[in-house]
Amino acid sequence: MSLEPRVDQGVPELTVRVVRAAFPRGTLVVRIREVLGPLFADEAFAGAFAVRGRPAVSPGALALVSVLQYAEGLTDRQAADQVRARMDWKFLLGLELDDPGFDASVLSLFRSRLIGHGLEQTTLELVLERLRGLDLLTAGGRQRTDSTHVLAAVRTLNRMEFVGETLRAALEALAVAAPTWLSGLVTADWAERYGPRVDDYRFPKGEEVREHWSGQVGRDGFFLLEAVHAPEAPGWLREIEAVQVLRVSWVQQYHRDERGVRWREGKDLPPVHHRLCSPYDTDARYGIKRGSGWTGYKAHLTETCEPDAPHVITQVATTDAVVADTEMTEPVHHTLAERELLPNVHVVDAGYTTAALFLAATEQGMELLGPAPHDSSPQSRQNQGFSRADFAIDWETESAVCPAGHRSFEWWEQKHHRNGTPVLKVFFSAERCRPCPKQALCTKPPSGRRGRGITFLPRERYEALEAVRRAQDTDEWKARYAIRAGVEGTISQAVRVTGLRRTRYRNLPTTRLGHVFAATALNLIRIDRWLTGTPLGGTRTSRLEALILVA
């Protein structure tokens, strides 16, 4: 399809007259058109369309419809029907009342084009730009960020279900693509084992029998992979996506050697960042947060939070479920800087803070307002014995004094073995530590040493962290930090209005695009409420709590 940019000629006169008569007080989409005008010009999406070929449906209109889908919780088919049936939608889109609309499948093609040409953030950026032009959004001030889990559009599978369903998916794909080839390869036993969907309740009972079943699935999978990669097999069979998923999954889940085919033990499994969880969504990962696990993704929302301006979502980032929040702090800052929307104060929870991030924010002229990470030393975790704060550091002489008054004799810098962070290793003499009456409260001796030791961050990071730890105990800091709680309401609104916690799609790029549409939709809803003077919703209080508060 080719793009033929269309100049917005305004809303047709008949559409205006009928909509005004039907909705004298207006609706959300009518007010948005009146205040913000035509939001998405076709030229903004020109890179996703060719210059020749059959004219495409207006990409600006498709972008608006995609956003309205999330504002009203509609499927593609329902959204396409609304374009034909709703007068106020025609008003927003600038269409004649008898406009026939478009087929629902066009919305899916439009999403694919946006992803393929790197235009996923366009709708949000255009709305932010329009709000800046109306002085409803400015740089500086305060913004806050938090994340929430997003369930994948697939079932959560245990290991046995996963391998059984992965093999079944590959067989189903081959049965469609190469039925003659597959029928000469498998027997009736295969149809009995892999015909029905794999569910845990169908598995044989007993650990030994289940071990035999998983081994059978492993051998069948390797047999199929060898047949697909055999020289006489059509070369295109190995390019089928389900076959590629099968190959990767078997490498991750099984050992095959002279002892046969068997499960990999937990220590031999690949890291969770790379481990597949479903044959139908290869981007989904299994994550755990605050003791709750889920298969899918994680969404990070950033919004402004000044009391005298609308609360606008300025950034939404989507990752797989195992990406830590600390890994997203700098990317969020980078995106806000590109949009010239960096805040003066960025309010976050402890998941987004490290010593390095506090320093990096300061270098950008911004305060990262959030709790410092907890001291991870065993004594601090157990509230028994000395913590790092009990050791006095003399940076000039590169030594430390322990709580018993003994000075260290060795000090050197190295990289942390897990994340590469520079750390300082400080060691004390075994002659001083061995007779010390306080050694039961002290750190444990490092491997290969008799004297005690302790690890510190380099000076700048250590002092930045300690400064935050001192500040967060003050009433002033707690009063400033109280504003972070409001982001929970934003996540609640995103879940209730747009269904943020359950993706509609089966891959990360399309899920990410859907979250951008959702954030854009929330911004339109919030701007409408700001313009109409609708107050923000309060925190929900149970009747029991209300009764106690009154008493």
C-alpha positions as CSV (number, residue, x, y, z in Angstrom):
1,M,0.0,0.0,0.0
2,S,1.2,3.6,-0.7
3,L,0.7,6.7,1.4
4,E,-1.1,9.6,-0.1
5,P,-1.0,12.3,2.6
6,R,-4.3,14.0,3.2
7,V,-4.7,17.5,4.4
8,D,-7.2,17.7,7.2
9,Q,-10.1,19.8,6.0
10,G,-11.9,20.0,9.3
11,V,-15.0,18.1,10.4
12,P,-17.7,18.0,7.6
13,E,-20.6,20.4,8.3
14,L,-23.3,17.7,8.4
15,T,-21.3,15.6,10.9
16,V,-20.8,18.7,13.1
17,R,-24.5,19.6,13.0
18,V,-25.7,16.1,13.8
19,V,-23.2,15.4,16.6
20,R,-23.9,18.8,18.2
21,A,-27.6,18.0,18.2
22,A,-27.1,14.5,19.6
23,F,-24.4,15.4,22.2
24,P,-25.0,19.0,23.3
25,R,-22.6,18.5,26.2
26,G,-20.1,16.7,24.0
27,T,-18.2,13.5,24.6
28,L,-14.6,12.7,25.3
29,V,-13.7,12.3,21.7
30,V,-15.6,15.4,20.7
31,R,-13.9,17.5,23.3
32,I,-10.5,16.1,22.3
33,R,-11.0,17.1,18.7
34,E,-12.2,20.6,19.7
35,V,-9.2,21.3,22.0
36,L,-6.4,19.3,20.5
37,G,-7.5,19.4,16.9
38,P,-6.4,16.7,14.4
39,L,-3.9,14.8,16.5
40,F,-2.1,12.5,14.1
41,A,-1.1,13.8,10.6
42,D,-0.5,11.2,7.9
43,E,3.0,12.6,7.3
44,A,4.1,11.4,10.8
45,F,3.7,7.8,9.6
46,A,5.1,8.3,6.0
47,G,8.1,6.1,6.7
48,A,5.9,3.0,7.1
49,F,4.3,3.3,3.7
50,A,5.5,3.1,0.1
51,V,5.2,5.9,-2.4
52,R,3.6,3.7,-5.0
53,G,0.8,1.2,-5.1
54,R,-2.8,1.1,-3.9
55,P,-3.7,4.0,-1.7
56,A,-3.7,3.1,2.0
57,V,-6.3,3.9,4.6
58,S,-5.3,7.2,6.4
59,P,-2.5,6.1,8.9
60,G,-3.4,9.1,11.1
61,A,-7.0,7.8,11.3
62,L,-5.7,4.3,12.0
63,A,-3.5,5.6,14.8
64,L,-6.4,7.4,16.4
65,V,-8.6,4.3,16.2
66,S,-5.8,2.2,17.7
67,V,-5.7,4.6,20.7
68,L,-9.4,4.7,21.1
69,Q,-9.4,0.9,21.2
70,Y,-7.5,1.1,24.5
71,A,-9.6,4.0,25.8
72,E,-12.7,1.9,25.5
73,G,-11.4,-1.7,25.7
74,L,-12.3,-2.8,22.2
75,T,-11.1,-5.5,19.9
76,D,-10.0,-4.8,16.3
77,R,-13.4,-5.9,15.0
78,Q,-15.3,-3.8,17.5
79,A,-13.1,-0.7,16.8
80,A,-13.7,-1.0,13.1
81,D,-17.5,-1.3,13.8
82,Q,-17.4,1.8,16.0
83,V,-15.8,3.8,13.1
84,R,-18.9,2.9,11.0
85,A,-21.5,3.3,13.7
86,R,-20.4,6.1,16.1
87,M,-21.1,9.7,15.2
88,D,-18.7,11.1,17.7
89,W,-15.9,8.9,16.4
90,K,-16.6,10.3,12.9
91,F,-16.4,13.8,14.4
92,L,-12.9,13.1,15.9
93,L,-11.7,11.5,12.6
94,G,-13.2,14.2,10.4
95,L,-15.4,11.8,8.4
96,E,-18.7,12.1,6.6
97,L,-21.6,10.4,8.3
98,D,-21.8,7.9,5.5
99,D,-18.1,7.0,5.5
100,P,-17.9,3.2,5.2
101,G,-14.8,2.8,7.4
102,F,-12.4,0.0,6.8
103,D,-11.9,-3.7,7.4
104,A,-10.7,-4.8,10.9
105,S,-7.7,-6.6,9.5
106,V,-6.2,-3.2,8.5
107,L,-5.4,-2.5,12.2
108,S,-3.2,-5.5,12.5
109,L,-1.3,-4.6,9.4
110,F,-0.9,-1.1,10.6
111,R,0.6,-2.3,13.9
112,S,3.1,-4.5,11.9
113,R,4.1,-1.5,9.8
114,L,4.7,0.7,12.9
115,I,6.9,-2.0,14.5
116,G,8.7,-2.8,11.3
117,H,9.7,0.9,10.8
118,G,10.5,1.8,14.4
119,L,7.4,4.1,14.8
120,E,6.1,2.5,18.0
121,Q,6.4,5.6,20.1
122,T,4.9,8.0,17.6
123,T,1.4,8.4,19.0
124,L,2.6,9.1,22.5
125,E,5.2,11.6,21.3
126,L,2.7,13.5,19.1
127,V,0.3,13.9,22.0
128,L,3.1,15.0,24.3
129,E,4.2,17.5,21.7
130,R,0.7,18.9,21.3
131,L,0.3,19.2,25.1
132,R,3.6,21.1,25.3
133,G,2.3,23.5,22.7
134,L,-0.8,24.2,24.8
135,D,1.4,24.7,28.0
136,L,-0.2,21.6,29.6
137,L,3.2,19.9,29.9
138,T,6.7,21.3,30.6
139,A,10.1,20.0,31.5
140,G,11.3,20.2,35.2
141,G,9.0,19.7,38.2
142,R,8.4,16.2,39.5
143,Q,7.8,12.9,37.8
144,R,7.3,9.4,39.3
145,T,7.8,5.9,37.9
146,D,6.7,2.4,38.9
147,S,6.3,-1.0,37.2
148,T,3.7,-3.7,37.2
149,H,3.6,-7.3,35.9
150,V,1.9,-8.1,32.5
151,L,0.6,-11.6,31.9
152,A,1.4,-13.1,28.5
153,A,-1.4,-14.2,26.3
154,V,-0.4,-17.9,26.8
155,R,-0.8,-20.4,29.6
156,T,1.8,-20.8,32.3
157,L,3.4,-24.2,31.8
158,N,5.5,-26.4,34.0
159,R,8.5,-28.1,32.4
160,M,6.7,-31.3,31.4
161,E,3.8,-29.3,29.9
162,F,6.2,-27.1,28.1
163,V,8.2,-29.8,26.3
164,G,5.1,-31.8,25.4
165,E,3.3,-28.7,24.1
166,T,6.4,-27.6,22.2
167,L,6.7,-30.9,20.4
168,R,2.9,-30.9,19.7
169,A,3.1,-27.4,18.2
170,A,6.0,-28.4,15.9
171,L,4.0,-31.5,14.8
172,E,0.9,-29.4,14.1
173,A,2.9,-26.9,12.0
174,L,4.5,-29.7,10.0
175,A,1.1,-31.4,9.5
176,V,-0.1,-28.3,7.8
177,A,3.1,-27.4,5.9
178,A,4.3,-30.9,4.8
179,P,1.5,-33.5,5.5
180,T,2.9,-36.1,3.1
181,W,6.4,-35.9,4.5
182,L,5.2,-36.1,8.1
183,S,2.8,-39.0,7.5
184,G,5.7,-41.1,6.3
185,L,7.6,-40.4,9.4
186,V,5.3,-40.8,12.5
187,T,3.1,-43.6,13.6
188,A,-0.3,-43.8,15.3
189,D,1.4,-43.8,18.7
190,W,2.5,-40.2,18.0
191,A,-1.1,-39.1,17.4
192,E,-2.2,-40.6,20.6
193,R,0.6,-38.9,22.6
194,Y,0.6,-35.5,20.9
195,G,-2.8,-35.1,19.3
196,P,-4.6,-33.6,22.4
197,R,-3.4,-30.5,24.1
198,V,-0.9,-31.3,26.8
199,D,-2.2,-30.7,30.3
200,D,-0.8,-31.6,33.7
201,Y,-3.9,-33.6,34.7
202,R,-3.3,-36.0,31.8
203,F,0.2,-36.9,32.9
204,P,0.8,-40.3,34.4
205,K,1.0,-40.4,38.2
206,G,4.2,-41.2,40.0
207,E,7.7,-39.7,39.7
208,E,9.3,-42.7,38.0
209,V,6.5,-42.9,35.4
210,R,6.7,-39.2,34.7
211,E,10.4,-39.4,34.3
212,H,9.9,-42.1,31.6
213,W,7.3,-39.9,29.9
214,S,9.6,-36.9,29.7
215,G,12.3,-39.1,28.3
216,Q,10.0,-40.4,25.7
217,V,9.1,-36.9,24.6
218,G,12.8,-36.0,24.5
219,R,13.6,-38.9,22.3
220,D,10.7,-38.2,20.0
221,G,11.8,-34.6,19.7
222,F,15.3,-35.4,18.8
223,F,14.0,-38.0,16.3
224,L,11.9,-35.3,14.6
225,L,14.7,-32.8,14.6
226,E,17.1,-35.3,13.0
227,A,14.5,-36.0,10.3
228,V,13.9,-32.4,9.6
229,H,17.7,-31.7,9.2
230,A,18.4,-34.8,7.2
231,P,19.9,-34.1,3.7
232,E,16.9,-35.7,1.9
233,A,14.3,-33.5,3.8
234,P,13.1,-30.3,2.2
235,G,15.4,-27.5,3.4
236,W,12.5,-25.1,4.1
237,L,11.2,-27.4,6.8
238,R,13.8,-26.3,9.3
239,E,12.8,-22.6,8.7
240,I,9.4,-23.2,10.2
241,E,9.2,-21.2,13.4
242,A,7.7,-24.0,15.5
243,V,10.6,-26.3,14.4
244,Q,13.1,-23.6,15.4
245,V,11.5,-23.2,18.8
246,L,11.6,-27.0,19.2
247,R,15.3,-27.1,18.5
248,V,16.1,-24.3,21.0
249,S,13.9,-25.8,23.6
250,W,15.5,-29.2,23.4
251,V,18.9,-27.7,23.7
252,Q,17.7,-25.9,26.9
253,Q,15.8,-28.8,28.5
254,Y,17.6,-32.0,27.6
255,H,21.0,-33.7,27.7
256,R,21.8,-36.3,25.1
257,D,25.0,-38.4,25.3
258,E,26.1,-42.0,25.6
259,R,23.7,-42.4,28.6
260,G,20.7,-41.4,26.4
261,V,18.2,-38.6,26.7
262,R,17.4,-37.1,30.1
263,W,16.4,-33.9,31.8
264,R,18.9,-31.1,32.5
265,E,19.2,-30.5,36.2
266,G,18.4,-27.0,37.5
267,K,22.0,-25.9,37.6
268,D,22.4,-26.8,33.9
269,L,19.4,-24.9,32.7
270,P,20.1,-21.6,30.8
271,P,19.7,-18.3,32.7
272,V,16.1,-17.1,33.0
273,H,16.7,-14.2,30.6
274,H,17.2,-16.8,27.8
275,R,14.9,-19.7,28.9
276,L,11.8,-20.2,26.8
277,C,8.5,-20.5,28.7
278,S,6.0,-21.1,25.9
279,P,6.2,-22.4,22.3
280,Y,3.6,-19.8,21.3
281,D,5.3,-16.7,22.7
282,T,9.1,-16.9,22.6
283,D,9.6,-13.4,24.2
284,A,7.7,-14.2,27.4
285,R,9.7,-15.0,30.5
286,Y,9.0,-16.2,34.0
287,G,9.5,-13.4,36.5
288,I,9.1,-13.1,40.3
289,K,8.3,-9.9,42.2
290,R,7.5,-9.7,45.9
291,G,7.1,-13.5,46.0
292,S,4.6,-13.6,43.1
293,G,5.5,-15.3,39.9
294,W,4.1,-14.8,36.4
295,T,4.9,-15.6,32.7
296,G,5.0,-12.5,30.5
297,Y,6.4,-9.0,30.7
298,K,6.8,-5.9,32.8
299,A,5.5,-2.4,32.1
300,H,7.1,0.8,33.5
301,L,5.0,3.9,33.6
302,T,6.4,7.5,34.2
303,E,4.1,10.4,34.8
304,T,4.2,14.0,35.9
305,C,2.7,14.7,39.3
306,E,2.4,18.5,39.9
307,P,-0.8,19.5,41.7
308,D,-1.5,22.5,39.4
309,A,-1.2,20.6,36.1
310,P,-2.7,17.5,34.5
311,H,-0.8,14.3,35.4
312,V,0.5,13.2,32.0
313,I,2.2,9.9,31.2
314,T,5.5,10.9,29.6
315,Q,7.1,7.4,29.1
316,V,6.1,3.8,29.0
317,A,8.7,1.0,28.7
318,T,8.0,-2.7,28.3
319,T,10.5,-5.4,29.0
320,D,10.4,-9.2,29.6
321,A,9.5,-10.2,33.1
322,V,13.0,-10.9,34.4
323,V,14.5,-7.4,33.7
324,A,15.2,-5.7,37.0
325,D,13.8,-2.3,37.7
326,T,17.3,-0.9,38.3
327,E,18.1,-1.7,34.6
328,M,15.3,0.6,33.5
329,T,16.2,3.8,35.5
330,E,18.8,5.1,33.0
331,P,16.8,4.1,29.9
332,V,13.8,6.1,31.3
333,H,16.0,9.1,31.9
334,H,17.5,8.8,28.4
335,T,14.1,8.8,26.8
336,L,12.9,11.7,28.8
337,A,16.0,13.7,27.9
338,E,15.4,13.0,24.2
339,R,11.9,14.3,24.6
340,E,13.2,17.4,26.5
341,L,11.0,16.3,29.5
342,L,13.6,15.5,32.2
343,P,12.2,16.3,35.6
344,N,14.0,18.1,38.4
345,V,13.0,15.4,40.8
346,H,12.3,11.8,39.7
347,V,10.4,9.9,42.5
348,V,10.9,6.1,42.5
349,D,10.8,3.1,44.8
350,A,13.8,1.2,46.1
351,G,13.7,-1.1,43.0
352,Y,15.0,1.7,40.8
353,T,17.9,3.0,43.0
354,T,21.5,2.1,43.3
355,A,24.5,4.2,44.3
356,A,25.6,4.6,40.7
357,L,22.1,5.7,39.7
358,F,22.0,8.4,42.4
359,L,25.2,9.8,41.1
360,A,24.2,9.6,37.4
361,A,21.0,11.5,38.1
362,T,22.9,14.2,39.9
363,E,25.2,14.5,36.9
364,Q,22.2,15.1,34.7
365,G,21.0,17.9,37.0
366,M,18.2,15.8,38.5
367,E,17.4,14.4,41.9
368,L,16.6,10.7,42.1
369,L,14.2,10.6,45.1
370,G,13.9,7.1,46.4
371,P,15.0,4.8,49.3
372,A,18.6,3.6,49.2
373,P,19.1,-0.1,48.7
374,H,19.2,-2.1,51.9
375,D,22.6,-3.1,53.3
376,S,23.1,-6.6,51.9
377,S,25.6,-7.9,54.5
378,P,24.4,-11.0,56.4
379,Q,24.5,-9.1,59.7
380,S,22.2,-6.4,58.4
381,R,19.8,-8.9,56.9
382,Q,19.5,-10.8,60.2
383,N,19.7,-7.6,62.4
384,Q,22.5,-9.3,64.3
385,G,26.1,-8.1,64.6
386,F,27.9,-5.3,62.9
387,S,26.9,-3.8,59.5
388,R,29.1,-1.8,57.1
389,A,28.0,1.4,58.7
390,D,29.8,0.3,61.9
391,F,33.2,0.4,60.2
392,A,34.9,3.8,60.0
393,I,36.6,4.4,56.7
394,D,39.7,6.6,56.3
395,W,39.7,7.4,52.6
396,E,43.0,9.3,52.7
397,T,45.0,6.5,54.2
398,E,43.0,3.8,52.4
399,S,42.2,1.9,55.6
400,A,39.2,1.1,57.8
401,V,38.7,0.8,61.6
402,C,36.5,-2.0,62.9
403,P,34.0,-1.5,65.8
404,A,36.6,-3.0,68.1
405,G,39.1,-0.3,67.2
406,H,41.4,-2.4,65.0
407,R,42.8,-0.8,61.8
408,S,42.8,-2.8,58.5
409,F,46.2,-3.8,57.0
410,E,45.1,-4.5,53.3
411,W,43.0,-2.5,50.9
412,W,42.5,-3.1,47.2
413,E,39.9,-2.6,44.4
414,Q,38.3,-5.2,42.1
415,K,35.3,-5.8,40.0
416,H,32.3,-7.5,41.6
417,H,32.1,-11.0,40.3
418,R,28.4,-10.8,39.4
419,N,27.7,-7.4,37.9
420,G,31.1,-5.9,37.3
421,T,30.6,-3.0,39.8
422,P,33.9,-1.7,41.2
423,V,34.2,-2.5,44.9
424,L,36.8,-2.1,47.6
425,K,38.1,-5.1,49.6
426,V,39.3,-4.3,53.1
427,F,41.0,-7.0,55.3
428,F,42.0,-7.2,58.9
429,S,44.8,-9.0,60.5
430,A,44.1,-12.5,61.8
431,E,46.3,-11.8,64.9
432,R,43.9,-9.0,65.9
433,C,40.7,-10.8,64.9
434,R,41.3,-14.2,66.5
435,P,41.4,-13.0,70.2
436,C,38.8,-10.2,69.6
437,P,35.8,-10.6,72.0
438,K,33.5,-9.2,69.4
439,Q,34.3,-11.6,66.6
440,A,31.0,-13.4,67.0
441,L,29.3,-10.2,65.9
442,C,31.7,-9.4,63.1
443,T,31.8,-10.5,59.5
444,K,32.8,-13.9,58.4
445,P,36.4,-14.6,57.3
446,P,36.7,-14.5,53.5
447,S,37.5,-17.8,51.8
448,G,41.2,-18.7,52.2
449,R,41.8,-16.1,55.0
450,R,41.8,-16.2,58.8
451,G,41.3,-12.5,59.3
452,R,38.0,-10.7,58.8
453,G,37.2,-8.6,55.8
454,I,34.5,-6.3,54.5
455,T,33.5,-4.9,51.1
456,F,32.7,-1.2,50.4
457,L,31.7,0.8,47.3
458,P,34.2,3.4,46.0
459,R,34.1,6.7,47.9
460,E,31.7,8.7,45.7
461,R,29.1,5.9,45.6
462,Y,29.5,5.0,49.2
463,E,29.0,8.6,50.4
464,A,26.1,9.1,48.0
465,L,24.4,6.0,49.4
466,E,25.1,7.0,53.0
467,A,23.7,10.5,52.4
468,V,20.5,9.0,51.1
469,R,20.2,6.6,54.0
470,R,20.6,9.5,56.5
471,A,18.1,11.7,54.7
472,Q,15.4,9.1,54.4
473,D,15.1,8.8,58.2
474,T,14.0,12.5,58.4
475,D,10.4,13.7,58.4
476,E,11.2,16.2,55.6
477,W,12.3,13.4,53.3
478,K,9.3,11.3,54.1
479,A,6.9,14.2,53.4
480,R,8.6,14.8,50.0
481,Y,8.5,11.1,49.2
482,A,4.8,10.7,50.0
483,I,3.9,11.8,46.5
484,R,5.2,8.5,45.1
485,A,2.1,6.7,46.3
486,G,0.0,8.4,43.6
487,V,1.6,6.3,40.9
488,E,-0.2,3.3,42.3
489,G,-3.4,5.0,41.2
490,T,-2.1,5.4,37.7
491,I,-1.3,1.7,37.4
492,S,-4.8,1.0,38.8
493,Q,-6.3,3.2,36.1
494,A,-4.2,1.6,33.4
495,V,-5.3,-1.8,34.5
496,R,-9.0,-1.0,34.8
497,V,-9.3,1.1,31.6
498,T,-6.8,-0.5,29.2
499,G,-6.3,-4.0,30.6
500,L,-2.6,-3.3,31.0
501,R,-1.8,-6.4,33.1
502,R,-2.8,-8.8,30.3
503,T,-1.3,-8.4,26.9
504,R,-3.5,-8.9,23.8
505,Y,-0.5,-10.1,21.7
506,R,2.1,-12.9,21.6
507,N,5.4,-11.1,21.4
508,L,7.3,-8.3,23.0
509,P,7.3,-5.7,20.1
510,T,3.5,-5.8,19.7
511,T,3.0,-5.8,23.5
512,R,5.3,-2.8,23.7
513,L,3.3,-1.0,21.0
514,G,0.0,-1.8,22.7
515,H,1.3,-0.2,25.9
516,V,2.2,3.0,24.0
517,F,-1.4,3.1,22.7
518,A,-2.6,2.5,26.2
519,A,-0.5,5.3,27.6
520,T,-1.7,7.7,24.9
521,A,-5.3,6.7,25.6
522,L,-4.9,7.5,29.3
523,N,-3.4,10.9,28.5
524,L,-6.4,11.8,26.3
525,I,-8.8,10.7,29.2
526,R,-6.8,12.7,31.7
527,I,-6.7,15.8,29.5
528,D,-10.4,15.6,29.0
529,R,-11.0,15.4,32.8
530,W,-8.6,18.3,33.4
531,L,-10.5,20.4,30.8
532,T,-13.9,19.5,32.3
533,G,-12.7,20.0,35.9
534,T,-13.3,16.4,36.9
535,P,-11.4,15.8,40.1
536,L,-9.0,12.9,40.4
537,G,-10.4,9.8,42.0
538,G,-9.6,9.2,45.6
539,T,-8.0,6.2,47.2
540,R,-10.5,3.4,47.7
541,T,-11.4,2.9,51.4
542,S,-13.2,-0.2,52.6
543,R,-16.4,0.3,54.6
544,L,-14.7,-1.2,57.7
545,E,-11.8,1.3,57.4
546,A,-14.3,4.1,56.9
547,L,-16.2,3.1,60.0
548,I,-13.1,3.0,62.1
549,L,-11.9,6.4,60.8
550,V,-15.3,7.9,61.7
551,A,-15.1,6.4,65.2
